């Protein structure tokens, strides 16, 4: 048989704040509803979505997800009989493994260690090439990474694996679909329990969107390809009576051996786009006051890091705002160059700006939220790839 599946991030399925991305959650249940193997359409009832602030929207999104699976199943079926589909999929895996094998042969025998910190918890990475009976493999070793986070910055093993897969795809610099074949030549070593392998029930919302970015950055830094990028998705959530809005904001890309880092971009593990201002203002009680490049925030270097961005929204109805973000104290590390500027956030209430740590806060009409995202680190010669 052939199975298809899809994984999606729904905008609001409950939890303590609109958008289901509470900055201070400490358990999985605080981040939304938790379902285990609940059929969506077996008896027509589907999961209980009473905790959601927009249950009809979530149901529609779930239906779209099911439709996407059906479309993929139809597409695979159109390729031919099941044995033909299996043969082609096996070919994709084998071809990808060959690409990964060639990449491992080009990488240094040993790199690192390189270290980043996520809210004071170290994430440590070194790589080495080891021989196995069927060929060399790349050991991606996170030994030395710190313990689980008391909040929600824990990255489950599936997230760590996805971040490593993404970074390998970048290192390949080849147009190839992401697939398991690329990981056949990779061995992950992750301490348990740790920030990258938390216990069951631990909060993980921030690990998915923050710690995953650091994992990708570390592998690119360890191999000498790029300075650290912004390292955060800057998860901004707002919601009021009958509505919720969640957006991620880009930052500065790290400089590379090929050129300067791109400014104000969605990076690495982020896969969302900014909503058009006209659409946002038409559908929600929000007004976009500023959306611009944060000039001078990228780290200096022969190839400087990209600048972050500035996002300023005015609320037109009472609402609650929260920001789940990191890289607010230390900037993105350079690779032979300087670090980028860390992020900085504020709320403007009654016309007066106040520094803000992202904690859920009630806003009144006319109040504003200002998010300044981090820049990328700079790259300079003297660093080998």
Buried (B, 14 or more C-beta within 10 A) or exposed (E): EEEEEEEEBBBBBBBBBBBBBBBBBBEBBBBBBEEEEEEBEEEEEBBEBEBBBBBEBBBEBBEEBEEBEEEBEEEBEEEEEEEEBEEEBEEBBEEBBEBBBEBBEEBBEEBBBBBBBBBEBBBBBBBBBEEEEEEBBBBBBBEBBBEBBEBBBBBBEEBBBBBBBBBBBBBBEEEBEEBEBBBBBBBBEBBEBBBBBBEEEBBBBBBBBBBBBBBBBBBBBBBBBBBBBBBBBBBBBBBBEEBBBBBBBBBBBBBBBEEBBBBBBBBBBBEEEBBEBEEBBEEBBBBBBEBEBBEEBBBBBBBBBBBBBBBBBBBBBEBBBBBBBBBBEBBBBBBBBBBBBBBBBBBBBEEEEEEBEBEBBEBEEEBBBBBBBBBBBBBBEEBEE
